[in-house]
Amino acid sequence: MRLFFVLIFFLLFMSCTDKYDTYKKTPDYITKASASNSAYFEAYDETLKLWNVSFEELYIATTNGIAHVIVSGPKDGEPVVLLHGMNASSTMWYPNIEALSKNHRVFAIDFILELGKSHLYNDIESVEQVTDWYKEVLFVLELESFHVIGASRGGWLAVNLALNNQKNIKSLILLSPAQTFTWIKPSADLFKNIVTLLSSKEKQIAQSLESMSSNVANINEAYLKQYKLATEKDSKNKFITSMKPFSNDELKSLQMPVLVLIGDDDMINEKRTVAIANMLPKGKGEVIQNAGHFLSIDQAAIVNEKMLAFLK
């Protein structure tokens, strides 16, 4: 009888214990951050206030450092992994997270090679190591079958991850993926960005935002502050030159459903991206009107609607 009660107590204890409890302690690099890093973390937390959903932050030890993961949505929801764009961090999903996490368990991972709340200890020298790092994080999170949504550079990383995880990834949603289907072609906006490299950092950021968004005024001020602080610092993207468009054979080998959305005023992509996406075995490409490269912010409501319909 005693053994019976011990077993019941153990089962009740396990049912009340969150399997991620071990990863919830905030590390010293945040609590004892330098003045400049502290300012960035404060700006990050201010942007998180825009999420309008409950969430928890995890800090997962990996071979190369600490992975910061923001988790939201019902625990029994189908898992969705979010990979953000360059210098954007996971907070970039503030216009999308409420819709995505209503019925899905969402895991937003901060990229370890740039500002966010992930922290690099051992340097990463190749794309292969980046993929291994993501696999390590996903293993710790115990995600065996999940959807992936990647924006810009995160879209390229999502495809690269999918090519190595055909059985695990249920679907891909790529929001203006950078150099994934085509090279970035010369344009007036690209030329302006190159010219402003000789200007102040402030002017460079302003021009970059003007090129990337169809309506900069629509971007929340809290997020803009965080984004500017991130852009002012140098990221460690040593592998950036390895981000080349995938071959037709590689893209056509993707067996999971793939949704590709680009803006009609997208500096990074062109209509050919959509054409290639529509030729994939289970691919679908669309152009979102009145949107730039930051289409998840520029036209959040439409993008959210299309992502949720696709996830169903």
BAFI-3210 file (N, C-alpha, C; in Angstrom, 3 decimals, decimal comma, padded with zeros to 6 digits):
// residues 312
n [1|2|3|4|5|6|7|8|9|10|11|12|13|14|15|16|17|18|19|20|21|22|23|24|25|26|27|28|29|30|31|32|33|34|35|36|37|38|39|40|41|42|43|44|45|46|47|48|49|50|51|52|53|54|55|56|57|58|59|60|61|62|63|64|65|66|67|68|69|70|71|72|73|74|75|76|77|78|79|80|81|82|83|84|85|86|87|88|89|90|91|92|93|94|95|96|97|98|99|100|101|102|103|104|105|106|107|108|109|110|111|112|113|114|115|116|117|118|119|120|121|122|123|124|125|126|127|128|129|130|131|132|133|134|135|136|137|138|139|140|141|142|143|144|145|146|147|148|149|150|151|152|153|154|155|156|157|158|159|160|161|162|163|164|165|166|167|168|169|170|171|172|173|174|175|176|177|178|179|180|181|182|183|184|185|186|187|188|189|190|191|192|193|194|195|196|197|198|199|200|201|202|203|204|205|206|207|208|209|210|211|212|213|214|215|216|217|218|219|220|221|222|223|224|225|226|227|228|229|230|231|232|233|234|235|236|237|238|239|240|241|242|243|244|245|246|247|248|249|250|251|252|253|254|255|256|257|258|259|260|261|262|263|264|265|266|267|268|269|270|271|272|273|274|275|276|277|278|279|280|281|282|283|284|285|286|287|288|289|290|291|292|293|294|295|296|297|298|299|300|301|302|303|304|305|306|307|308|309|310|311|312]
n.u [000,836|001,943|003,860|002,173|001,074|003,399|004,053|001,840|002,233|004,659|003,901|002,061|003,768|005,504|003,727|003,213|005,592|007,553|009,157|011,116|012,132|014,751|016,119|015,477|016,748|018,156|021,152|024,493|025,690|023,710|022,441|024,635|025,584|027,618|027,591|026,780|025,766|023,796|022,029|021,090|019,814|017,801|016,326|015,536|013,847|011,859|010,714|009,683|007,456|005,551|004,454|002,021|001,178|001,465|004,670|007,726|011,189|013,978|017,262|019,584|022,258|024,790|027,154|028,529|027,773|025,289|021,927|019,241|015,835|012,536|009,461|006,087|002,477|000,029|000,849|000,257|000,116|000,869|004,295|006,077|008,846|010,712|012,836|014,680|015,404|018,421|020,144|017,770|016,650|014,645|012,551|011,453|009,163|006,976|004,549|003,315|003,258|001,068|-001,006|000,246|000,769|-001,660|-002,838|-000,641|002,478|005,050|008,441|010,880|014,010|016,974|019,544|022,873|025,156|024,962|023,682|021,236|019,667|021,031|024,249|027,591|030,232|032,222|033,683|031,982|032,627|031,638|028,903|027,948|028,477|026,716|024,248|024,505|024,442|021,806|020,468|021,295|020,069|017,357|017,225|017,595|015,295|013,543|012,142|010,723|009,142|008,129|007,131|008,739|009,404|010,977|012,597|013,981|017,425|017,046|015,304|016,916|018,562|016,618|015,911|018,365|018,574|016,353|017,057|018,712|017,104|014,826|012,866|012,023|011,022|007,942|006,766|007,649|007,804|008,686|009,678|010,308|012,955|016,481|018,747|018,128|016,573|017,236|019,917|020,642|019,600|021,069|019,856|018,085|017,646|019,519|021,877|021,743|022,062|024,684|026,061|025,571|027,227|029,439|028,603|027,379|026,728|024,118|022,784|023,166|021,619|019,094|018,713|018,820|016,519|014,578|014,828|014,138|011,560|008,149|006,777|008,079|007,202|005,317|006,573|007,054|008,153|009,618|010,694|012,194|014,176|015,587|016,423|018,104|020,146|021,209|022,121|024,121|026,220|028,836|028,156|028,914|029,044|030,582|030,171|028,690|029,256|028,886|026,279|024,629|022,385|020,299|020,642|018,588|018,112|018,560|016,513|014,228|014,351|013,175|010,699|008,634|005,691|006,004|005,844|006,256|006,607|006,801|007,449|005,863|007,490|010,091|013,404|015,192|014,206|012,634|010,034|010,739|011,533|009,110|008,131|009,954|009,449|006,860|007,343|008,308|007,976|005,905|005,347|004,476|004,183|003,808|003,066|003,034|001,116|001,932|004,138|007,427|010,726|010,496|008,028|006,507|006,000|005,202|002,816|001,319|-001,185|-002,230|-000,122|-000,059|-002,561|-002,216|-000,088|-001,221|-003,320|-001,850|-000,430|-002,470]
n.v [-001,211|001,213|001,577|002,011|004,558|006,077|005,843|007,121|009,726|010,348|010,345|012,451|014,527|014,565|015,275|017,879|019,112|021,092|020,181|021,822|023,265|023,268|024,976|027,622|029,548|032,757|033,620|034,745|036,455|038,075|039,064|040,266|042,061|044,163|047,786|048,614|046,218|045,720|047,796|047,029|044,567|045,514|046,971|044,867|043,466|045,363|045,304|042,726|043,117|043,753|041,462|040,407|037,925|035,167|033,950|032,046|032,167|030,379|029,152|027,459|025,293|024,663|023,111|025,256|027,477|029,448|028,935|031,009|030,716|031,534|030,571|029,940|029,581|026,833|023,877|021,436|021,992|021,847|021,834|024,775|026,227|029,204|031,138|033,944|037,047|038,774|040,556|040,968|039,477|037,328|038,876|040,147|038,938|040,093|041,152|038,851|036,750|036,372|035,383|033,052|031,521|030,842|028,333|026,752|025,420|027,470|028,058|030,308|030,988|032,599|033,624|032,506|033,850|036,586|039,703|039,216|037,201|034,871|033,355|033,300|031,015|029,160|029,556|029,579|028,294|027,573|026,905|024,349|023,893|025,704|024,553|022,180|023,267|024,262|021,804|020,642|022,291|021,806|019,123|019,121|020,474|018,521|018,177|016,449|016,378|018,983|022,299|024,829|028,265|030,729|033,858|036,063|035,945|033,909|032,351|031,195|029,690|027,998|026,416|025,171|023,723|022,079|020,469|018,735|017,483|015,971|014,186|015,178|017,801|019,183|021,124|024,052|027,549|030,334|033,570|036,086|034,917|035,168|035,123|032,495|031,269|032,831|035,031|038,190|040,855|043,714|046,953|050,110|050,650|048,948|050,095|052,601|051,803|050,882|053,230|054,736|053,517|054,980|056,930|058,126|055,811|056,031|057,101|055,009|052,982|054,146|054,328|051,639|050,644|052,059|050,877|048,269|048,152|048,810|050,649|052,330|053,805|052,229|050,404|049,407|051,651|050,737|048,321|049,317|050,755|048,690|047,232|049,090|049,355|046,787|046,728|048,585|047,289|044,921|041,896|038,338|037,056|035,016|033,121|034,231|034,597|032,111|031,785|030,955|030,744|027,855|024,859|023,756|021,021|020,526|022,089|020,898|018,502|018,771|017,452|018,164|020,287|023,608|027,027|030,124|033,514|036,766|040,322|042,849|044,965|044,127|044,160|042,086|039,846|038,643|038,243|035,851|034,240|033,398|031,943|029,807|028,649|027,713|025,580|023,576|020,281|020,249|022,944|026,432|029,711|033,213|036,677|039,391|042,220|045,746|045,571|045,301|043,965|043,417|041,991|040,614|042,445|044,709|043,901|042,467|041,287|040,050|038,322|036,734|035,474|033,931|032,276|030,787|029,489|027,868|026,283|024,702]
n.w [000,000|000,821|-001,160|-003,295|-002,721|-002,786|-005,469|-006,633|-005,629|-006,879|-009,572|-009,595|-008,898|-011,076|-013,076|-012,455|-012,802|-014,870|-017,808|-018,741|-016,643|-015,683|-017,337|-016,923|-015,387|-015,277|-016,863|-015,827|-017,732|-018,501|-016,141|-014,969|-016,854|-019,056|-019,350|-021,971|-023,065|-021,212|-021,718|-024,187|-023,543|-021,908|-023,768|-025,378|-023,611|-023,335|-025,866|-025,784|-024,262|-026,063|-027,004|-026,069|-025,215|-022,940|-021,945|-021,666|-020,870|-021,959|-021,230|-022,723|-022,370|-024,700|-026,991|-028,111|-026,677|-024,916|-025,659|-026,237|-025,846|-026,565|-025,359|-026,096|-026,078|-026,090|-024,228|-025,342|-027,955|-031,502|-032,364|-033,374|-034,822|-034,736|-036,745|-036,796|-038,657|-039,837|-037,348|-036,078|-033,969|-031,827|-030,999|-033,159|-033,956|-032,825|-034,037|-034,834|-033,051|-031,305|-032,920|-033,969|-031,676|-030,617|-031,092|-031,340|-030,098|-029,641|-030,456|-030,261|-031,403|-030,513|-032,624|-032,362|-033,213|-033,176|-031,756|-029,276|-026,955|-026,783|-026,236|-027,174|-026,642|-027,585|-030,676|-033,863|-036,990|-039,468|-041,788|-041,436|-038,742|-037,639|-038,332|-036,861|-034,324|-034,118|-034,310|-031,939|-030,031|-030,647|-030,028|-027,241|-026,546|-027,081|-029,469|-031,942|-034,176|-036,133|-037,251|-039,232|-039,314|-041,091|-041,421|-043,806|-043,512|-041,704|-043,151|-045,102|-043,417|-042,406|-044,637|-045,100|-042,738|-043,048|-045,226|-044,017|-042,256|-043,128|-042,206|-039,788|-039,966|-040,501|-042,094|-044,029|-043,705|-045,409|-045,142|-047,190|-047,893|-047,664|-050,322|-051,047|-053,025|-055,219|-056,284|-054,706|-056,555|-058,264|-057,385|-057,050|-054,349|-053,154|-054,125|-052,858|-050,205|-050,289|-050,886|-048,553|-046,780|-046,399|-044,778|-041,545|-038,817|-037,965|-040,217|-041,972|-040,799|-040,922|-043,711|-044,378|-043,082|-044,487|-046,941|-046,435|-045,356|-046,211|-044,875|-042,600|-040,433|-039,329|-037,754|-034,461|-031,911|-029,700|-030,618|-032,763|-031,414|-030,132|-032,399|-033,661|-031,760|-031,918|-034,570|-034,512|-033,353|-034,065|-035,662|-035,632|-038,169|-039,780|-041,724|-043,715|-046,429|-047,405|-047,829|-050,311|-053,127|-053,135|-055,049|-057,845|-057,680|-054,964|-053,792|-054,902|-053,663|-051,256|-049,386|-047,723|-047,218|-048,507|-047,979|-049,485|-049,003|-050,288|-050,375|-052,424|-052,804|-052,377|-051,568|-051,467|-052,779|-055,857|-058,392|-059,552|-057,483|-056,370|-058,537|-058,656|-056,172|-056,557|-058,186|-056,637|-055,167|-053,189|-053,043|-052,595|-053,665|-052,998|-053,590|-051,452|-051,278|-051,038|-049,300|-047,952|-047,520|-044,828|-044,428|-042,518|-040,603|-042,024|-043,310|-041,319|-040,495|-042,822|-043,484|-041,156|-041,376|-043,715|-042,960|-040,821|-042,124|-043,828|-042,008|-041,050]
ca.u [000,000|002,845|004,455|001,131|000,987|004,646|003,935|000,861|002,894|005,661|003,199|001,515|004,907|005,993|002,734|003,262|006,929|007,805|010,399|012,105|012,468|016,213|016,698|014,814|017,558|018,811|022,603|025,250|026,021|022,586|022,248|025,834|026,043|028,274|026,633|026,225|024,942|022,637|021,095|020,458|018,900|016,631|015,540|014,977|012,727|010,793|010,039|008,921|006,175|004,623|004,015|000,603|000,892|002,370|005,822|008,826|012,498|014,871|018,686|020,027|023,698|025,157|028,596|029,104|027,337|023,932|020,853|018,061|014,626|011,288|008,426|004,731|001,436|-000,387|001,856|-000,116|000,028|001,868|005,456|006,517|010,148|010,892|014,217|014,552|016,304|019,681|020,097|016,377|016,373|013,320|011,496|010,883|007,889|005,932|003,231|002,858|003,300|-000,260|-001,720|000,932|000,777|-003,011|-003,066|000,640|003,551|006,019|009,800|011,645|015,418|017,903|020,741|023,986|026,279|024,712|022,986|019,973|020,014|021,937|025,605|028,628|031,443|033,167|033,359|031,428|033,411|031,052|027,455|027,692|028,449|025,467|023,203|024,691|024,012|020,342|020,065|021,544|019,008|016,105|017,326|017,349|013,878|012,807|011,249|010,981|008,358|007,782|007,118|009,754|009,160|012,218|012,511|015,226|018,532|016,453|014,710|018,014|018,947|015,537|016,053|019,581|018,228|015,384|017,753|019,361|016,109|013,626|011,858|011,587|010,343|006,643|006,535|008,501|007,265|009,837|009,262|011,371|014,237|017,627|019,646|017,723|016,132|017,961|020,854|020,099|019,950|021,314|018,666|018,309|017,748|020,811|022,896|021,669|022,648|026,134|026,541|025,509|028,287|030,422|027,958|027,334|025,981|022,708|022,256|023,162|020,470|017,886|018,585|018,525|015,111|013,790|014,906|013,586|010,153|007,316|006,207|008,908|006,408|004,476|007,390|006,950|009,334|010,408|011,474|013,171|015,297|016,366|017,029|019,199|021,240|021,817|022,800|025,310|027,287|029,271|027,817|030,008|028,540|031,714|029,755|027,718|029,582|028,470|024,835|024,384|021,113|020,345|020,451|017,244|018,024|018,413|015,185|013,210|014,443|012,370|009,452|007,589|005,053|006,804|005,169|007,187|005,944|007,700|006,742|005,915|008,580|011,111|014,740|015,959|013,656|011,886|008,962|011,322|011,518|007,782|008,039|010,727|008,730|005,697|007,792|008,709|006,994|004,763|005,635|003,526|004,764|002,878|003,557|002,181|001,068|002,240|005,064|008,835|011,414|009,948|006,594|005,815|005,607|004,507|001,462|001,242|-002,487|-002,333|000,890|-000,527|-003,669|-001,692|000,718|-002,107|-004,024|-000,883|-000,117|-003,589]
ca.v [000,000|002,372|001,717|002,576|006,001|006,680|005,905|008,175|011,005|010,570|010,683|013,800|015,451|014,660|015,969|019,312|019,616|021,479|019,530|022,845|024,039|023,339|025,972|028,913|030,491|033,772|033,510|035,920|037,398|039,015|039,724|041,057|042,551|045,467|048,881|048,596|045,024|045,888|048,681|046,215|043,605|046,276|047,258|043,564|043,182|046,306|044,783|041,542|043,568|043,886|040,138|040,231|036,533|034,695|033,229|031,775|032,236|029,274|029,344|026,077|025,131|023,873|023,001|026,549|028,564|029,387|029,233|031,621|030,306|032,038|029,559|030,397|028,739|025,660|022,817|020,317|022,482|021,358|022,728|025,639|026,848|030,468|031,573|035,358|037,634|039,334|041,643|041,183|038,703|036,701|039,861|040,613|038,258|040,705|041,292|037,548|035,704|036,110|034,509|031,767|030,746|030,561|026,882|026,057|025,627|028,200|028,150|031,319|030,802|033,683|033,148|032,624|034,623|038,025|040,167|038,623|036,755|033,720|033,815|032,456|030,704|028,572|030,138|028,765|028,663|027,118|026,697|023,021|024,032|026,402|023,531|021,291|024,003|024,223|020,426|020,418|022,993|021,095|017,860|019,415|020,837|017,268|018,364|015,395|016,678|020,389|023,208|025,875|029,531|031,492|035,153|036,603|035,010|032,757|031,506|030,411|028,720|027,020|025,474|024,398|022,790|021,112|019,521|017,768|016,950|015,744|013,429|015,885|019,056|018,905|022,112|025,245|028,834|031,209|034,953|036,785|034,277|035,837|034,340|031,100|030,836|033,634|036,025|039,540|041,598|045,154|047,793|051,469|050,572|048,333|051,112|053,603|051,213|050,839|054,609|055,207|052,892|056,039|057,884|057,744|054,591|056,401|057,217|053,664|052,272|054,784|053,929|050,212|050,491|052,597|049,908|046,979|048,236|049,677|051,657|052,341|054,398|051,174|049,597|049,908|052,384|049,901|047,392|050,104|051,059|047,464|046,911|050,029|048,983|045,563|047,039|049,383|046,389|043,995|040,487|037,419|036,223|034,625|032,223|034,940|034,399|030,755|031,819|031,009|030,095|026,400|024,356|023,240|019,647|020,600|022,603|019,915|017,333|019,042|016,696|018,740|021,476|024,829|028,270|031,239|034,810|037,905|041,581|043,380|045,937|043,368|044,391|040,849|038,839|039,075|037,310|034,550|033,463|032,789|030,952|028,628|028,039|027,006|024,383|022,558|019,189|020,698|024,350|027,477|031,034|034,320|038,041|040,180|043,604|046,844|045,045|045,220|042,779|043,173|041,796|040,122|043,646|045,606|043,387|041,398|040,612|039,182|037,273|035,825|034,690|032,958|031,291|029,901|028,640|026,900|025,343|023,771]
ca.w [000,000|000,884|-002,491|-004,152|-002,458|-003,271|-006,920|-006,935|-005,339|-007,929|-010,821|-009,426|-008,909|-012,450|-013,885|-012,105|-013,089|-016,258|-018,237|-019,065|-015,440|-015,539|-018,242|-016,729|-014,616|-016,098|-016,679|-015,374|-018,802|-018,579|-014,843|-014,659|-018,160|-019,151|-019,532|-023,329|-023,220|-020,347|-022,439|-025,237|-022,920|-021,453|-024,975|-025,761|-022,715|-023,656|-027,055|-025,384|-023,705|-027,185|-027,444|-025,720|-024,848|-021,890|-022,490|-020,744|-021,521|-021,621|-021,519|-022,896|-022,583|-025,869|-027,217|-028,491|-025,808|-024,386|-026,607|-025,624|-026,554|-025,985|-025,583|-025,821|-026,656|-025,311|-024,154|-026,204|-029,331|-032,443|-032,258|-034,466|-034,506|-035,439|-036,985|-037,141|-039,638|-039,381|-036,363|-035,696|-032,761|-031,775|-030,713|-034,431|-034,174|-031,986|-034,665|-035,315|-032,025|-030,739|-033,858|-034,094|-030,431|-030,147|-031,124|-031,523|-029,124|-030,455|-029,921|-030,996|-031,028|-030,845|-033,321|-031,421|-033,740|-033,148|-030,569|-028,877|-025,605|-026,844|-025,879|-027,774|-025,889|-028,531|-031,972|-034,938|-038,164|-040,735|-041,841|-040,877|-037,289|-037,317|-038,412|-035,715|-033,130|-034,095|-034,018|-030,514|-029,305|-030,889|-029,301|-025,827|-026,438|-027,323|-030,613|-032,926|-035,366|-035,939|-038,389|-039,124|-040,005|-041,135|-042,101|-044,363|-043,299|-041,030|-044,182|-045,674|-042,392|-042,303|-045,750|-044,848|-041,670|-043,584|-046,097|-043,136|-041,324|-043,930|-041,478|-038,585|-040,254|-041,126|-043,148|-044,007|-044,141|-045,644|-045,341|-047,909|-047,576|-048,291|-051,171|-050,915|-054,350|-056,211|-055,768|-054,564|-057,759|-058,092|-057,429|-056,546|-052,890|-052,827|-054,403|-051,786|-048,998|-050,481|-050,786|-047,167|-045,971|-046,127|-043,876|-040,136|-038,517|-037,875|-041,573|-042,550|-040,248|-041,464|-045,111|-044,383|-042,720|-045,591|-048,036|-046,035|-044,976|-047,030|-043,988|-041,391|-039,346|-038,772|-036,854|-033,098|-031,456|-028,793|-031,439|-033,514|-030,517|-029,982|-033,695|-033,897|-030,857|-032,457|-035,825|-034,209|-032,929|-035,111|-035,454|-035,972|-039,270|-040,609|-042,794|-044,551|-047,846|-047,766|-048,080|-051,751|-053,483|-053,228|-056,411|-058,132|-057,175|-053,507|-053,466|-055,290|-052,780|-050,068|-049,515|-046,885|-047,797|-048,376|-048,339|-049,631|-049,139|-050,467|-050,551|-053,795|-052,819|-051,642|-052,107|-051,403|-053,691|-057,035|-058,734|-059,898|-056,237|-056,290|-059,618|-058,243|-055,049|-057,095|-058,893|-055,671|-055,089|-052,380|-052,826|-052,934|-053,501|-053,169|-053,392|-050,564|-051,757|-050,099|-048,296|-048,310|-047,002|-043,486|-044,662|-041,319|-039,871|-042,957|-043,545|-040,320|-040,471|-044,003|-043,353|-040,108|-041,925|-044,676|-042,223|-040,064|-043,091|-044,332|-040,919|-040,911]
c.u [000,869|003,462|003,467|001,055|002,233|004,581|002,972|001,494|003,897|004,998|002,607|002,615|005,402|005,023|002,755|004,605|007,075|009,148|011,494|012,560|013,968|016,814|016,159|015,626|018,279|020,313|023,261|025,518|024,881|022,430|023,437|026,443|026,757|027,210|025,971|025,329|023,668|021,576|020,357|019,440|017,630|015,719|014,852|013,730|011,551|010,008|009,194|007,563|005,109|003,989|002,547|000,206|001,847|003,490|006,801|010,123|013,376|016,301|019,333|021,521|023,937|026,675|029,241|028,691|025,920|022,930|019,669|016,850|013,408|010,177|007,062|003,728|001,129|000,633|001,534|-000,260|001,126|003,052|005,753|007,801|010,326|012,375|014,164|015,564|017,531|019,483|018,690|016,035|014,944|012,202|010,854|009,493|006,756|004,594|002,575|002,633|001,930|-001,045|-001,093|000,789|-000,618|-003,265|-001,786|001,596|004,722|007,352|010,595|013,085|016,254|019,173|021,986|025,124|026,030|023,925|021,583|020,261|020,755|023,351|026,653|029,818|032,547|032,765|032,832|032,069|032,757|029,546|027,102|027,608|027,189|024,313|023,280|024,210|022,489|019,847|020,216|020,446|017,687|016,073|017,014|015,878|012,958|011,762|011,620|010,239|007,794|007,766|008,219|009,318|010,453|012,048|013,891|016,369|018,040|015,775|015,754|018,434|017,890|015,633|017,266|019,325|017,307|016,046|018,448|018,389|014,779|012,506|011,276|010,733|009,080|006,327|007,488|007,683|008,437|009,340|010,423|012,749|015,395|018,493|019,396|017,347|016,893|018,974|020,122|020,558|020,199|020,011|019,014|018,473|019,074|021,939|022,918|022,293|024,172|026,732|026,586|026,510|029,368|029,864|028,022|026,513|024,486|022,062|022,192|021,935|019,170|017,644|018,219|017,045|014,201|013,735|014,156|012,093|009,392|006,688|006,941|008,120|005,536|005,239|007,354|008,259|010,231|011,278|012,534|014,398|016,195|017,116|018,238|020,399|021,972|022,651|024,088|026,489|027,628|028,862|028,971|029,588|029,655|031,295|028,872|027,980|029,190|026,975|024,579|023,053|021,280|020,079|019,019|017,060|017,828|016,996|014,094|013,268|013,627|010,992|008,326|006,922|005,886|005,984|006,201|006,393|006,997|006,851|006,833|006,993|009,759|012,482|015,534|015,504|012,936|010,858|009,484|011,377|010,210|007,626|008,765|009,996|007,551|006,065|008,250|007,623|005,730|004,905|004,528|004,185|003,740|003,593|002,547|002,253|001,357|003,127|006,484|009,438|010,886|008,446|005,836|005,397|004,760|003,053|001,209|-000,067|-002,621|-001,359|000,473|-001,626|-003,167|-000,854|-000,174|-002,875|-003,113|-000,564|-001,241|-003,502]
c.v [001,258|002,645|002,361|004,089|006,737|006,856|007,013|009,550|011,349|011,006|012,081|014,842|015,659|015,430|017,468|019,941|019,916|020,890|020,529|023,653|024,259|024,510|027,390|029,945|031,453|033,768|034,837|036,918|038,386|039,776|040,601|041,630|043,887|046,525|048,831|047,388|045,112|046,754|047,900|045,245|044,298|046,602|045,987|043,277|044,134|045,832|043,559|041,906|043,711|042,549|039,865|038,778|036,150|033,889|032,930|031,766|031,098|029,624|027,958|026,024|024,215|023,838|024,361|027,713|028,352|029,770|029,810|031,292|030,865|031,058|030,128|029,458|027,517|024,524|021,626|020,745|021,916|022,329|023,498|026,324|028,095|030,829|032,995|035,814|038,270|040,562|041,885|040,583|038,175|037,698|040,390|040,029|038,909|040,905|039,948|036,521|035,377|035,146|033,114|030,899|030,441|029,061|026,073|026,354|026,222|028,345|029,120|031,296|032,003|033,100|033,471|033,516|036,132|038,395|039,579|038,247|035,422|034,236|032,817|032,274|030,205|028,961|029,107|029,226|028,289|026,982|025,354|023,084|024,769|025,402|022,584|021,953|023,983|022,822|020,121|021,066|022,243|019,754|018,072|019,765|019,637|017,440|017,363|015,634|018,087|021,147|024,247|027,092|030,348|032,773|035,597|035,592|033,756|031,816|030,617|029,314|027,619|025,971|024,577|023,337|021,692|020,064|018,430|017,109|016,688|015,062|014,209|017,111|018,802|019,874|023,286|026,454|029,795|032,610|035,741|036,197|034,897|034,847|032,836|030,511|031,562|034,530|037,356|040,359|043,074|045,939|049,173|051,452|049,978|049,328|052,170|053,083|051,163|052,231|055,083|054,510|053,901|057,078|057,386|056,472|054,875|056,490|055,858|052,888|052,820|054,358|052,455|049,964|050,949|051,609|048,617|046,999|049,172|050,787|051,635|052,866|053,360|050,289|050,205|050,534|051,551|048,931|048,129|050,409|049,840|047,121|047,808|049,708|047,743|045,862|047,825|048,520|045,426|042,571|039,627|036,477|035,840|033,806|032,920|034,733|032,997|030,686|032,046|030,327|028,585|025,967|023,866|021,829|019,638|021,041|021,583|018,646|017,530|018,404|017,254|019,918|022,733|026,025|029,389|032,521|035,900|039,163|042,059|044,446|045,370|043,538|043,087|039,831|039,475|038,001|035,923|033,638|032,705|031,687|029,665|027,890|027,216|025,744|023,276|021,488|019,568|022,183|025,286|028,829|032,117|035,648|038,787|041,644|044,600|046,368|045,041|043,925|042,410|042,894|041,296|041,270|044,543|045,204|042,199|040,616|039,619|038,016|036,262|034,900|033,592|031,882|030,301|028,964|027,535|025,852|024,337|022,642]
c.w [000,000|-000,481|-003,457|-003,988|-002,930|-004,784|-007,340|-006,727|-006,435|-009,226|-010,757|-009,503|-010,332|-013,331|-013,639|-012,464|-014,575|-016,670|-018,591|-017,850|-015,272|-016,308|-018,027|-015,937|-015,558|-015,829|-016,318|-016,493|-019,051|-017,265|-014,455|-015,941|-018,055|-019,432|-020,910|-023,560|-022,384|-021,020|-023,515|-024,626|-022,407|-022,633|-025,468|-024,926|-022,956|-024,879|-026,707|-024,783|-024,797|-027,571|-027,147|-025,487|-023,723|-022,537|-021,375|-021,534|-021,014|-022,016|-021,527|-023,202|-023,772|-025,999|-027,441|-027,600|-025,319|-025,466|-025,842|-026,479|-025,818|-026,372|-025,217|-026,476|-025,808|-025,368|-025,052|-027,664|-030,207|-032,459|-033,547|-034,016|-035,367|-035,531|-037,550|-038,194|-039,003|-038,495|-035,811|-034,332|-032,772|-031,494|-031,986|-034,685|-033,389|-032,702|-035,024|-034,209|-031,444|-031,625|-033,897|-032,852|-029,889|-030,075|-031,273|-030,366|-029,899|-029,728|-030,788|-030,500|-031,462|-031,469|-032,493|-031,912|-033,802|-031,909|-030,467|-027,438|-025,601|-026,641|-026,369|-026,834|-026,830|-029,944|-032,967|-036,241|-039,493|-040,629|-041,218|-039,351|-036,829|-037,299|-037,225|-034,427|-033,013|-033,741|-032,528|-029,671|-029,429|-030,153|-027,824|-025,600|-026,650|-028,421|-031,698|-034,232|-035,201|-037,262|-038,164|-039,937|-039,933|-041,930|-042,563|-044,217|-042,581|-042,005|-044,825|-044,689|-042,250|-043,405|-045,531|-043,770|-042,196|-044,468|-045,292|-042,164|-042,040|-043,134|-040,305|-038,864|-041,071|-042,248|-042,955|-044,450|-044,225|-045,989|-045,924|-047,594|-048,356|-049,050|-051,061|-052,261|-055,464|-055,513|-055,596|-055,764|-057,468|-058,227|-056,891|-055,028|-052,449|-053,034|-053,307|-050,499|-049,083|-050,312|-049,334|-046,247|-045,611|-045,157|-042,430|-039,956|-038,479|-039,255|-042,257|-042,092|-040,828|-042,907|-045,227|-044,083|-043,853|-046,751|-047,718|-045,740|-045,896|-046,199|-042,654|-040,195|-038,659|-037,786|-035,461|-032,626|-030,545|-029,581|-032,241|-032,670|-030,357|-031,261|-033,972|-033,017|-031,372|-033,694|-035,594|-033,784|-034,063|-034,752|-035,965|-037,103|-040,248|-041,827|-043,825|-046,043|-048,324|-048,067|-049,562|-052,057|-053,620|-054,672|-056,590|-057,588|-055,655|-053,126|-053,770|-054,444|-051,501|-050,234|-048,645|-047,599|-047,507|-048,846|-048,376|-049,864|-049,302|-050,634|-051,988|-053,945|-052,034|-052,290|-052,257|-052,444|-054,873|-057,370|-059,100|-058,663|-056,109|-057,341|-059,240|-057,125|-055,547|-057,862|-057,945|-055,567|-054,316|-052,062|-053,250|-052,657|-053,767|-052,950|-052,533|-050,991|-050,629|-048,949|-048,836|-047,803|-045,616|-043,560|-043,450|-040,408|-040,768|-043,164|-042,610|-040,391|-041,631|-043,899|-042,289|-040,637|-042,858|-043,979|-041,491|-040,989|-043,599|-043,263|-040,708|-041,929]
res [m|r|l|f|f|v|l|i|f|f|l|l|f|m|s|c|t|d|k|y|d|t|y|k|k|t|p|d|y|i|t|k|a|s|a|s|n|s|a|y|f|e|a|y|d|e|t|l|k|l|w|n|v|s|f|e|e|l|y|i|a|t|t|n|g|i|a|h|v|i|v|s|g|p|k|d|g|e|p|v|v|l|l|h|g|m|n|a|s|s|t|m|w|y|p|n|i|e|a|l|s|k|n|h|r|v|f|a|i|d|f|i|l|e|l|g|k|s|h|l|y|n|d|i|e|s|v|e|q|v|t|d|w|y|k|e|v|l|f|v|l|e|l|e|s|f|h|v|i|g|a|s|r|g|g|w|l|a|v|n|l|a|l|n|n|q|k|n|i|k|s|l|i|l|l|s|p|a|q|t|f|t|w|i|k|p|s|a|d|l|f|k|n|i|v|t|l|l|s|s|k|e|k|q|i|a|q|s|l|e|s|m|s|s|n|v|a|n|i|n|e|a|y|l|k|q|y|k|l|a|t|e|k|d|s|k|n|k|f|i|t|s|m|k|p|f|s|n|d|e|l|k|s|l|q|m|p|v|l|v|l|i|g|d|d|d|m|i|n|e|k|r|t|v|a|i|a|n|m|l|p|k|g|k|g|e|v|i|q|n|a|g|h|f|l|s|i|d|q|a|a|i|v|n|e|k|m|l|a|f|l|k]
***
